[in-house]
Amino acid sequence: MMKFNLLATLCGTAMLLSACNPAPSASVPAAMPASVVKPTSAIADPVGKVVVYQAFTRLFGNSNPSNIPWGSAAQNGVGKFNDINDAALLALKQMGVSHLWLTGVPHHALIADYSAYGISADDPDVVKGRAGSPYAVKDYYSVNPDLAVDPARRMEEFTALLSRAHQHGIKVVIDIVPNHVARHYQSLGKPAGVRDFGADDDTSVEYAKNNNFYYVPGQPFVLPTLPAGFKPLGGEAHPLADGKFDENPAKWTGNGARAAQPDFNDWYETVKINYGVKPDGSYDFDRLPADFAGRSSSEHVAFWQGKSVPDSWLKFRDITQFWLALGVDGFRYDMAEMVPVEFWSYLNSQIKQQRPDALLLAEVYQPQLYRDYIQLGKMDYLYDKVGFYDSLKLLMQGKGTASEVLNRQLEVADIDGNMLKFLENHDEQRIASPEFAGNAEKGKPAMVVSALIGTAPTMLYFGQEVGEAGALASGFGQPSRTTIFDYAGVPAHQGWLNGGRFDGANLTPAQRDLREFYVKLLHFSATAPALRGQLFPLHQQHLQTPGYSEQMLVFARSDSQQRLIVVANFADSASRFKLQLPADLVQQWQLTRGTVPLTELFSGHAHSLQVDSGVAVVPLTVKANSALVLLLP
């Protein structure tokens, strides 16, 4: 989903965003593809931090450079599960990647003819782009047929990729989109006894507890008014592109819009799932007691036993159990805050009962909800966007201060281990785009800070490590973000891809250097035990130091095994200043009088920390848009 224009509207729809109720335990459908991959709890977690690599599956392995706007898969190419080969996985493992988030795996609405496989056609009037949004899921029990060399064997090709990843010690995460599904949901892959979303709904009423959707009784769905100059598929003729879509009565749209005719900026290609939140904002289920914050998964499971929960809860419980049984190692939940926290307690506690090591990552953009979704909703990690990322982006753009970045980090100190850090993902602008920073080099100090300041996982979006600028106008949507709606090649990434060799032979020297920086940083973050330890902010004490400014950020990290100092310079010019460690840190680190050698991570250069009278000082020169990571012996 494109969320960048949604955040301002969330508070206005808060009555449908805050809670839901429980359901009794039921058996999970048993039908599975033949080649089931067993769960991989034996894969060890990193000594340092978890590293998540987001690969947009359709784009990741695509070597075709054509990039025709609105082009078909035949014209522009499409990446396959098979393209994520051993060479790719080995390179990711060497980077320190512990979890591979494969975006766009569940079968979503798209414009291609798969009728030979029994798949119904999707209407371009309610599909964004030609390849379709991965957040308009059409079949939760199958995978995107575009991603298979042989669509008839698409589930086998996916489970083969799971097996390859696991052999390289990499766990695999896929998207679950609980808030909405495609307007034309139709599951071919569902196990016996499973009913499609909406199949048993009473469509004569706006709301019923066990309806999967909300309805606008008596009114048919009307397509949104299109902006001037916009045409589905770029104006290409298509038998279903007729300005009509048969849906009567109309359903509420995915972002909560209740009109029979949504706006073009609404998520009009999707319909909202009903979790037992009534249209007036009240709840049709039991609420969690406040003292359940921090209780175990087994206690949450016990709470829901014997309680009546909405049908949608049961459907998503069975969906997630299906994917876990296939060997998937966790889920990234799209727009989790638009689904009640009680549902997450119900779902995630059952997931953790089956797979305690499953990684559960969620989008929540309202800081006042963070702790509820972690402590009551049993999420492992949330995006640290509103606060940390937003302030770091401003600093990279020369509009913010390091003090603000540090303050945002300290605001979530009590849940630091749950706040995943990132600089790019499919919703955000590329660092190298003019709309963001205009230069991939400006991502270096920010990535060092992002990766090393906290204890939660670090996430990297594919192409970020080679400076992809997201400059293409691929069809639906605008440049600065790599398309999630159309078939495309990703130019900078293709230099590393190199026709499936994943050796970087076609990268420019600057791109190769950038990638080496990311490899060294992320591998370090995965293996450095200090990153599980304490944070010592050193920024404020240096603000009066000559040569230091609000465009710099200094902090230290340590545990019983390792000590390190991070110095980041976001300015476009070099800085020279004397870094000083305070007496309490000198004492804690047991630094004795004399010279303590320091080794810089990226360059290997040696520095000398002079300790005297309980204070430690080292003169430093920090290049423009760069960072030093100084390691103590």
C-alpha positions as CSV (number, residue, x, y, z in Angstrom):
1,M,0.0,0.0,0.0
2,M,1.0,3.6,-0.5
3,K,0.8,5.0,3.0
4,F,2.7,8.3,2.7
5,N,-0.5,10.4,2.4
6,L,-2.4,8.3,4.9
7,L,-0.9,9.2,8.2
8,A,-2.7,12.5,8.6
9,T,-6.1,10.7,8.3
10,L,-5.5,8.0,10.9
11,C,-6.6,9.9,13.9
12,G,-9.9,10.8,12.1
13,T,-10.7,7.1,11.7
14,A,-9.4,6.0,15.1
15,M,-12.7,4.6,16.2
16,L,-12.1,1.7,13.8
17,L,-8.4,1.3,14.5
18,S,-8.1,0.5,18.1
19,A,-9.4,-2.9,19.2
20,C,-11.1,-6.3,18.5
21,N,-12.1,-9.5,20.2
22,P,-11.2,-13.2,20.7
23,A,-12.2,-16.5,19.3
24,P,-12.2,-20.2,20.2
25,S,-9.5,-22.4,19.0
26,A,-10.2,-24.4,15.8
27,S,-8.3,-26.8,13.8
28,V,-6.1,-25.5,11.0
29,P,-6.9,-26.8,7.5
30,A,-4.7,-29.6,6.6
31,A,-4.3,-29.4,2.9
32,M,-0.7,-28.5,1.9
33,P,1.3,-28.6,-1.3
34,A,3.3,-31.8,-1.7
35,S,6.8,-30.3,-1.1
36,V,6.4,-29.0,2.4
37,V,9.5,-27.4,4.0
38,K,9.8,-28.0,7.7
39,P,10.2,-25.0,10.1
40,T,13.8,-24.0,10.8
41,S,14.0,-23.2,14.5
42,A,17.5,-24.6,14.4
43,I,18.8,-21.6,12.5
44,A,20.7,-19.5,15.1
45,D,20.0,-15.9,15.8
46,P,22.9,-13.5,15.2
47,V,25.3,-12.7,18.0
48,G,24.7,-9.0,17.4
49,K,21.5,-7.7,15.8
50,V,18.9,-9.3,13.6
51,V,19.3,-8.0,10.0
52,V,16.3,-8.0,7.7
53,Y,16.7,-7.6,4.0
54,Q,13.5,-6.7,2.1
55,A,13.5,-8.0,-1.5
56,F,10.6,-7.0,-3.7
57,T,10.3,-10.5,-5.3
58,R,8.9,-9.5,-8.6
59,L,11.8,-7.0,-9.2
60,F,14.7,-8.6,-7.3
61,G,15.7,-11.2,-9.9
62,N,14.6,-9.3,-13.1
63,S,17.5,-8.7,-15.5
64,N,15.5,-7.1,-18.2
65,P,16.5,-3.4,-18.7
66,S,13.7,-2.3,-21.0
67,N,11.6,-0.4,-18.5
68,I,8.8,0.6,-20.8
69,P,6.2,2.6,-18.9
70,W,3.1,0.4,-18.2
71,G,5.0,-2.5,-20.0
72,S,3.9,-6.1,-19.7
73,A,5.9,-8.9,-18.1
74,A,6.9,-10.0,-21.6
75,Q,8.3,-6.5,-22.4
76,N,9.9,-5.5,-19.1
77,G,10.5,-8.9,-17.5
78,V,9.6,-10.2,-14.1
79,G,11.7,-11.8,-11.4
80,K,11.0,-15.3,-10.3
81,F,11.4,-17.4,-7.1
82,N,14.1,-19.3,-9.0
83,D,16.1,-16.1,-9.6
84,I,16.8,-15.9,-5.9
85,N,19.5,-18.5,-6.3
86,D,22.4,-19.8,-4.2
87,A,24.6,-17.0,-5.3
88,A,22.1,-14.4,-4.2
89,L,21.5,-16.1,-0.8
90,L,25.2,-16.5,-0.2
91,A,25.8,-12.8,-0.9
92,L,23.0,-11.9,1.5
93,K,24.4,-14.2,4.2
94,Q,27.8,-12.7,3.9
95,M,26.2,-9.3,4.5
96,G,24.9,-10.6,7.8
97,V,21.3,-11.0,6.7
98,S,19.4,-13.2,9.1
99,H,15.8,-12.7,7.7
100,L,14.8,-12.3,4.1
101,W,11.5,-10.4,3.7
102,L,10.0,-11.5,0.4
103,T,7.5,-8.8,-0.6
104,G,4.6,-9.7,-2.9
105,V,4.5,-13.5,-2.3
106,P,0.7,-14.1,-1.7
107,H,-1.3,-14.1,-4.9
108,H,-2.6,-10.6,-5.5
109,A,-4.7,-9.0,-8.2
110,L,-2.7,-8.4,-11.4
111,I,-3.3,-7.9,-15.1
112,A,-2.2,-11.0,-16.9
113,D,-3.9,-14.0,-18.5
114,Y,-3.6,-17.0,-16.2
115,S,-6.9,-18.6,-17.3
116,A,-5.1,-21.7,-18.4
117,Y,-4.5,-22.3,-14.7
118,G,-8.0,-21.7,-13.7
119,I,-7.3,-18.1,-12.4
120,S,-10.0,-15.5,-13.1
121,A,-9.1,-12.3,-14.8
122,D,-8.7,-9.1,-12.7
123,D,-10.3,-5.8,-13.8
124,P,-7.8,-3.0,-14.6
125,D,-10.3,-0.5,-13.2
126,V,-9.6,-1.9,-9.7
127,V,-6.0,-2.9,-10.0
128,K,-3.2,-0.3,-9.5
129,G,-0.6,-0.7,-12.2
130,R,-0.3,-3.7,-14.5
131,A,1.6,-6.0,-12.2
132,G,-0.7,-5.0,-9.3
133,S,-0.3,-4.0,-5.7
134,P,1.1,-6.8,-3.4
135,Y,-1.3,-5.4,-0.8
136,A,-4.4,-6.3,-2.7
137,V,-4.3,-10.0,-2.0
138,K,-6.6,-12.2,-4.1
139,D,-5.8,-15.6,-2.7
140,Y,-4.2,-16.1,0.7
141,Y,-3.6,-19.8,0.0
142,S,-1.5,-19.4,-3.1
143,V,1.5,-17.4,-4.4
144,N,1.7,-14.9,-7.2
145,P,1.8,-16.9,-10.4
146,D,4.0,-14.2,-12.0
147,L,6.8,-15.4,-9.7
148,A,6.9,-18.9,-11.0
149,V,8.6,-20.3,-14.1
150,D,5.8,-22.8,-14.3
151,P,2.6,-21.3,-12.7
152,A,1.1,-24.7,-12.3
153,R,3.9,-25.5,-9.9
154,R,4.1,-22.1,-8.2
155,M,3.8,-23.4,-4.7
156,E,6.6,-25.9,-5.2
157,E,8.9,-23.2,-6.6
158,F,8.2,-21.1,-3.6
159,T,8.9,-23.9,-1.1
160,A,12.1,-24.7,-3.0
161,L,13.2,-21.1,-2.4
162,L,12.3,-21.6,1.3
163,S,14.5,-24.6,1.4
164,R,17.4,-22.8,-0.4
165,A,17.2,-19.9,2.1
166,H,17.2,-22.2,5.1
167,Q,20.2,-24.1,3.8
168,H,22.1,-20.8,3.8
169,G,20.9,-20.1,7.4
170,I,18.4,-17.4,6.3
171,K,14.9,-17.3,7.6
172,V,12.1,-16.1,5.3
173,V,9.3,-13.6,6.2
174,I,6.3,-12.8,4.0
175,D,3.6,-10.2,4.1
176,I,0.2,-10.7,5.7
177,V,-2.3,-7.9,5.0
178,P,-4.9,-8.2,7.6
179,N,-6.8,-4.9,7.1
180,H,-7.9,-5.4,3.5
181,V,-8.1,-7.7,0.5
182,A,-8.5,-7.3,-3.2
183,R,-12.0,-6.2,-4.4
184,H,-12.2,-9.5,-6.3
185,Y,-11.0,-12.0,-3.7
186,Q,-11.2,-15.6,-5.0
187,S,-9.0,-18.4,-3.5
188,L,-8.2,-21.4,-5.6
189,G,-5.6,-22.7,-3.2
190,K,-7.8,-22.9,-0.1
191,P,-7.9,-26.2,1.8
192,A,-11.1,-28.2,1.9
193,G,-13.7,-26.7,4.2
194,V,-12.3,-23.1,4.0
195,R,-14.7,-20.4,2.8
196,D,-13.6,-17.3,0.9
197,F,-13.8,-13.9,2.6
198,G,-17.3,-12.6,2.2
199,A,-18.8,-15.9,1.0
200,D,-21.2,-16.2,3.9
201,D,-21.8,-12.5,4.6
202,D,-25.2,-11.0,5.1
203,T,-25.0,-8.2,2.5
204,S,-28.3,-6.6,3.4
205,V,-26.7,-4.9,6.5
206,E,-23.8,-2.5,6.9
207,Y,-22.3,-4.6,9.7
208,A,-22.6,-8.0,11.3
209,K,-20.1,-9.5,13.7
210,N,-19.3,-12.5,11.5
211,N,-19.5,-10.6,8.2
212,N,-16.0,-10.4,6.7
213,F,-16.7,-7.0,5.1
214,Y,-18.7,-3.8,5.7
215,Y,-21.4,-2.9,3.2
216,V,-23.2,0.1,1.8
217,P,-26.7,-1.6,1.5
218,G,-28.7,-0.6,-1.6
219,Q,-25.9,1.1,-3.4
220,P,-23.6,-0.4,-6.1
221,F,-19.9,0.3,-6.1
222,V,-18.9,3.2,-8.3
223,L,-15.3,3.7,-9.6
224,P,-13.5,6.8,-8.4
225,T,-13.3,9.8,-10.6
226,L,-9.9,9.6,-12.4
227,P,-7.4,12.4,-12.3
228,A,-7.0,14.3,-15.6
229,G,-4.8,12.4,-18.0
230,F,-4.9,9.1,-16.0
231,K,-6.1,5.9,-17.7
232,P,-5.8,2.3,-16.5
233,L,-2.9,0.5,-18.2
234,G,-1.8,3.9,-19.6
235,G,-4.8,3.9,-21.9
236,E,-4.1,0.5,-23.5
237,A,-7.3,-1.3,-24.6
238,H,-8.4,-4.1,-22.4
239,P,-11.8,-5.9,-22.5
240,L,-12.4,-5.2,-18.8
241,A,-11.1,-1.6,-18.7
242,D,-14.6,-0.1,-19.3
243,G,-15.0,2.2,-16.3
244,K,-17.2,-0.3,-14.5
245,F,-16.8,-2.9,-11.8
246,D,-19.6,-5.1,-10.7
247,E,-20.0,-4.9,-6.9
248,N,-23.5,-4.6,-5.4
249,P,-23.9,-3.7,-2.7
250,A,-20.7,-1.7,-2.5
251,K,-18.2,-2.6,0.2
252,W,-16.2,-0.2,2.4
253,T,-12.8,0.6,0.9
254,G,-9.6,-0.7,2.4
255,N,-8.5,2.5,4.1
256,G,-11.9,2.8,5.8
257,A,-13.7,5.0,3.2
258,R,-17.4,4.3,3.6
259,A,-18.9,5.8,0.4
260,A,-20.1,3.6,-2.5
261,Q,-17.7,5.7,-4.7
262,P,-14.3,6.1,-3.1
263,D,-11.8,8.8,-4.0
264,F,-8.9,8.1,-6.3
265,N,-6.5,8.6,-3.4
266,D,-8.3,6.0,-1.4
267,W,-7.2,2.3,-1.5
268,Y,-10.0,1.8,-4.0
269,E,-8.5,-1.5,-5.3
270,T,-9.2,-3.1,-1.8
271,V,-12.0,-3.7,0.6
272,K,-11.8,-3.4,4.4
273,I,-11.9,-6.4,6.6
274,N,-14.4,-6.4,9.5
275,Y,-12.8,-7.5,12.8
276,G,-15.9,-7.0,15.0
277,V,-15.5,-3.2,15.3
278,K,-19.0,-1.7,14.8
279,P,-19.5,1.4,12.5
280,D,-19.9,3.5,15.6
281,G,-16.5,2.4,16.9
282,S,-17.7,0.0,19.7
283,Y,-16.5,-3.5,19.9
284,D,-18.3,-6.9,19.4
285,F,-15.8,-8.9,21.5
286,D,-14.1,-9.1,24.8
287,R,-11.5,-6.5,25.6
288,L,-8.1,-7.4,27.0
289,P,-7.5,-6.6,30.7
290,A,-4.9,-3.8,31.1
291,D,-2.7,-6.0,33.2
292,F,-2.2,-8.3,30.2
293,A,0.7,-6.1,29.0
294,G,3.8,-8.2,29.2
295,R,2.0,-11.5,29.9
296,S,3.2,-14.6,28.1
297,S,1.8,-15.9,24.9
298,S,0.4,-19.0,26.7
299,E,-1.6,-16.7,29.0
300,H,-2.9,-14.8,26.0
301,V,-3.9,-18.1,24.3
302,A,-5.7,-19.1,27.5
303,F,-7.6,-15.8,27.7
304,W,-9.2,-16.4,24.3
305,Q,-10.1,-20.0,24.9
306,G,-13.9,-20.5,24.8
307,K,-14.6,-16.9,23.8
308,S,-16.6,-16.0,20.7
309,V,-14.6,-14.1,18.1
310,P,-15.5,-12.7,14.7
311,D,-15.1,-15.0,11.7
312,S,-12.3,-12.8,10.2
313,W,-10.2,-13.6,13.2
314,L,-10.5,-17.3,12.5
315,K,-9.7,-16.9,8.8
316,F,-6.5,-15.1,9.5
317,R,-5.5,-17.5,12.2
318,D,-5.9,-20.4,9.7
319,I,-4.0,-18.4,7.0
320,T,-1.0,-17.8,9.2
321,Q,-0.9,-21.3,10.4
322,F,-1.0,-22.5,6.8
323,W,2.1,-20.5,5.9
324,L,4.0,-21.5,9.1
325,A,3.4,-25.1,8.3
326,L,4.9,-24.5,4.8
327,G,8.1,-23.4,6.5
328,V,7.7,-19.6,6.5
329,D,9.6,-18.1,9.5
330,G,7.5,-15.0,10.2
331,F,5.3,-12.2,9.0
332,R,5.4,-8.6,8.2
333,Y,2.0,-7.1,9.0
334,D,0.7,-4.3,6.7
335,M,-1.0,-1.4,8.5
336,A,-1.4,-3.3,11.7
337,E,-2.7,-0.3,13.6
338,M,-5.9,-0.4,11.5
339,V,-6.8,-3.7,13.1
340,P,-7.7,-4.0,16.8
341,V,-5.0,-4.9,19.3
342,E,-7.1,-7.7,20.7
343,F,-7.0,-9.5,17.4
344,W,-3.2,-9.3,17.5
345,S,-3.2,-10.8,21.0
346,Y,-5.3,-13.6,19.7
347,L,-3.3,-14.3,16.5
348,N,0.3,-13.7,17.6
349,S,0.0,-15.7,20.8
350,Q,-1.1,-18.7,18.8
351,I,1.7,-18.2,16.3
352,K,4.2,-18.0,19.1
353,Q,2.8,-21.2,20.6
354,Q,3.6,-23.0,17.3
355,R,6.8,-21.1,16.4
356,P,8.4,-19.3,19.3
357,D,11.1,-18.0,17.0
358,A,8.7,-16.6,14.4
359,L,9.6,-13.0,13.6
360,L,6.5,-10.7,13.8
361,L,7.1,-7.2,12.3
362,A,4.3,-4.6,12.0
363,E,3.6,-1.1,10.7
364,V,2.2,1.1,13.4
365,Y,2.5,4.9,12.7
366,Q,0.9,6.3,15.9
367,P,3.5,6.4,18.7
368,Q,0.8,6.4,21.3
369,L,-0.1,2.9,20.2
370,Y,3.4,1.5,20.1
371,R,3.4,-0.1,23.6
372,D,-0.1,-1.5,23.2
373,Y,0.8,-3.3,20.0
374,I,4.0,-4.7,21.5
375,Q,2.9,-5.5,25.0
376,L,-0.8,-6.4,24.4
377,G,-0.6,-7.3,20.7
378,K,2.5,-9.5,21.1
379,M,4.4,-7.9,18.2
380,D,8.1,-8.5,18.2
381,Y,9.0,-5.4,16.2
382,L,7.4,-2.2,14.9
383,Y,8.7,0.3,12.3
384,D,10.6,3.1,14.0
385,K,9.3,5.6,11.4
386,V,7.3,8.3,13.1
387,G,10.0,9.7,15.3
388,F,13.4,8.2,14.6
389,Y,13.3,7.7,10.8
390,D,11.4,11.0,10.2
391,S,13.9,13.0,12.2
392,L,16.9,11.2,10.7
393,K,15.6,12.0,7.2
394,L,15.4,15.7,8.1
395,L,19.0,15.6,9.4
396,M,20.1,14.0,6.1
397,Q,18.4,16.7,4.2
398,G,20.0,19.5,6.2
399,K,16.7,20.5,7.8
400,G,17.0,18.8,11.2
401,T,19.3,18.3,14.1
402,A,21.2,15.4,15.7
403,S,19.6,16.4,19.0
404,E,16.2,15.7,17.6
405,V,17.3,12.3,16.3
406,L,18.7,11.4,19.7
407,N,15.6,12.6,21.5
408,R,13.4,10.4,19.3
409,Q,15.6,7.4,20.2
410,L,15.4,8.1,23.9
411,E,11.7,8.5,23.8
412,V,11.4,4.8,23.0
413,A,14.2,3.7,25.3
414,D,11.9,1.4,27.2
415,I,10.9,-0.5,24.0
416,D,14.2,0.1,22.1
417,G,14.5,-3.6,21.4
418,N,11.2,-3.7,19.6
419,M,11.7,-0.6,17.3
420,L,13.1,-1.8,13.9
421,K,15.4,0.8,12.2
422,F,15.4,1.4,8.4
423,L,16.3,4.1,5.9
424,E,14.4,2.7,2.9
425,N,11.5,0.4,2.2
426,H,8.9,0.1,-0.5
427,D,6.8,3.0,0.9
428,E,9.7,5.4,1.4
429,Q,11.6,7.5,-1.1
430,R,15.0,6.3,-2.2
431,I,17.9,8.1,-0.5
432,A,19.5,8.9,-3.8
433,S,16.3,10.4,-5.3
434,P,16.3,14.2,-5.5
435,E,13.1,14.2,-3.4
436,F,15.0,12.7,-0.5
437,A,18.8,13.4,-0.3
438,G,19.8,13.3,-4.0
439,N,23.0,11.4,-3.2
440,A,23.5,7.8,-1.9
441,E,26.6,8.9,0.0
442,K,24.4,10.9,2.4
443,G,23.0,7.5,3.5
444,K,26.3,6.4,5.0
445,P,26.3,8.3,8.3
446,A,22.6,7.8,8.6
447,M,22.9,4.0,8.1
448,V,25.7,3.8,10.6
449,V,23.5,5.6,13.2
450,S,20.4,3.6,12.3
451,A,22.2,0.2,12.4
452,L,24.3,0.8,15.6
453,I,22.3,3.1,17.9
454,G,19.7,0.6,19.1
455,T,19.2,-3.1,19.9
456,A,16.3,-3.8,17.5
457,P,16.8,-5.2,14.0
458,T,18.2,-3.2,11.1
459,M,16.4,-3.4,7.8
460,L,17.8,-2.8,4.3
461,Y,15.7,-2.5,1.1
462,F,17.1,-4.1,-2.0
463,G,19.0,-1.7,-4.2
464,Q,19.7,0.7,-1.3
465,E,23.2,-0.8,-0.9
466,V,24.1,0.2,-4.5
467,G,22.5,3.6,-4.5
468,E,19.3,3.0,-6.5
469,A,17.6,6.3,-7.1
470,G,14.0,5.2,-7.9
471,A,14.0,7.6,-10.9
472,L,11.7,5.6,-13.2
473,A,8.2,6.5,-14.1
474,S,7.0,2.9,-14.5
475,G,3.2,3.5,-14.8
476,F,1.1,3.9,-11.7
477,G,2.7,6.1,-9.2
478,Q,5.5,8.6,-9.4
479,P,9.3,8.4,-9.3
480,S,11.4,8.5,-6.1
481,R,10.0,5.2,-4.9
482,T,10.7,2.0,-6.8
483,T,7.4,0.9,-8.3
484,I,5.4,-1.7,-6.4
485,F,2.6,-1.6,-9.1
486,D,4.3,-2.4,-12.4
487,Y,6.8,-4.6,-14.2
488,A,10.2,-3.0,-14.1
489,G,13.9,-3.5,-13.8
490,V,15.8,-1.8,-11.0
491,P,18.9,-0.3,-12.8
492,A,21.4,0.0,-10.0
493,H,20.4,-3.3,-8.5
494,Q,20.8,-5.0,-11.9
495,G,24.5,-4.1,-11.8
496,W,24.9,-6.3,-8.8
497,L,22.4,-8.9,-10.2
498,N,24.5,-9.3,-13.4
499,G,22.2,-11.8,-15.0
500,G,21.8,-13.9,-12.0
501,R,25.5,-14.1,-11.0
502,F,25.0,-11.6,-8.1
503,D,28.7,-10.7,-8.3
504,G,28.4,-6.9,-8.9
505,A,30.4,-7.1,-12.1
506,N,28.3,-4.4,-13.7
507,L,28.4,-1.9,-10.8
508,T,30.3,1.3,-11.2
509,P,33.3,1.9,-8.9
510,A,31.2,4.2,-6.7
511,Q,28.4,1.6,-6.5
512,R,30.8,-1.1,-5.7
513,D,32.4,1.0,-2.9
514,L,28.9,1.8,-1.5
515,R,27.9,-1.9,-1.5
516,E,31.2,-2.8,0.3
517,F,30.3,-0.2,3.0
518,Y,26.9,-1.7,3.5
519,V,28.3,-5.3,3.6
520,K,30.9,-4.4,6.2
521,L,28.4,-2.4,8.3
522,L,25.6,-4.9,8.3
523,H,27.9,-7.9,8.9
524,F,29.4,-6.0,11.8
525,S,25.9,-5.2,13.2
526,A,25.0,-8.9,13.0
527,T,28.2,-10.0,14.8
528,A,29.0,-7.2,17.3
529,P,27.9,-8.2,20.8
530,A,28.1,-4.6,22.0
531,L,25.0,-3.9,20.0
532,R,23.0,-6.0,22.5
533,G,24.4,-3.8,25.3
534,Q,24.1,-0.3,26.6
535,L,23.8,3.0,24.7
536,F,25.9,6.0,26.0
537,P,24.8,9.3,24.3
538,L,27.7,11.7,24.0
539,H,26.2,14.3,21.8
540,Q,25.0,17.0,24.2
541,Q,28.4,17.2,26.0
542,H,30.1,17.9,22.7
543,L,27.9,20.7,21.4
544,Q,30.2,23.4,22.8
545,T,33.3,21.6,21.5
546,P,35.1,23.5,18.6
547,G,34.5,21.7,15.3
548,Y,31.4,19.8,16.5
549,S,27.9,20.8,15.5
550,E,24.2,19.6,15.3
551,Q,25.1,18.0,12.1
552,M,27.1,15.4,14.0
553,L,26.1,12.6,16.4
554,V,28.4,10.8,18.8
555,F,27.5,7.8,21.0
556,A,29.1,4.7,22.5
557,R,27.9,1.2,22.9
558,S,29.2,-1.7,25.0
559,D,28.5,-4.9,26.8
560,S,30.8,-7.2,28.8
561,Q,32.6,-8.4,25.6
562,Q,33.0,-5.3,23.4
563,R,33.3,-1.5,23.5
564,L,32.9,0.9,20.6
565,I,32.4,4.6,19.8
566,V,30.4,5.9,16.8
567,V,31.0,9.3,15.3
568,A,28.7,10.4,12.4
569,N,29.1,13.5,10.3
570,F,26.0,14.6,8.2
571,A,27.6,17.8,7.0
572,D,28.9,18.3,3.4
573,S,32.3,19.3,4.8
574,A,34.8,17.5,7.0
575,S,34.9,18.1,10.8
576,R,37.9,18.2,13.1
577,F,37.2,18.1,16.9
578,K,38.4,16.4,20.1
579,L,36.1,13.6,21.2
580,Q,36.0,13.2,25.0
581,L,34.7,10.3,27.0
582,P,33.2,11.4,30.4
583,A,34.6,10.2,33.7
584,D,31.8,7.8,34.4
585,L,32.2,6.0,31.1
586,V,36.0,5.9,31.6
587,Q,35.4,4.3,35.0
588,Q,32.8,1.9,33.7
589,W,35.1,0.8,30.9
590,Q,38.0,0.5,33.3
591,L,40.3,2.7,31.2
592,T,43.6,3.3,33.0
593,R,45.9,6.2,32.5
594,G,47.9,6.2,29.3
595,T,47.2,5.4,25.7
596,V,44.4,3.1,24.6
597,P,44.5,2.1,20.9
598,L,41.4,2.4,18.7
599,T,40.8,0.7,15.4
600,E,38.4,2.2,12.9
601,L,36.0,-0.4,11.4
602,F,35.8,0.7,7.8
603,S,39.3,1.9,7.1
604,G,41.3,-0.1,9.6
605,H,43.1,3.1,10.6
606,A,44.5,3.3,14.1
607,H,43.7,6.1,16.6
608,S,45.0,6.8,20.1
609,L,42.7,7.5,23.1
610,Q,44.6,9.4,25.7
611,V,43.4,8.7,29.3
612,D,44.4,11.1,32.1
613,S,42.7,12.1,35.4
614,G,39.7,10.1,34.6
615,V,39.0,11.6,31.2
616,A,39.7,10.1,27.8
617,V,40.3,12.3,24.7
618,V,41.1,11.5,21.0
619,P,41.4,14.1,18.2
620,L,39.4,13.1,15.1
621,T,38.9,14.2,11.5
622,V,35.6,13.0,10.1
623,K,35.1,13.3,6.4
624,A,31.9,14.8,4.9
625,N,28.9,12.5,4.9
626,S,30.7,9.7,6.7
627,A,31.1,8.0,10.0
628,L,33.7,6.4,12.1
629,V,33.2,3.3,14.2
630,L,36.1,3.1,16.7
631,L,36.7,-0.3,18.4
632,L,38.5,-0.6,21.7
633,P,40.7,-3.6,22.3
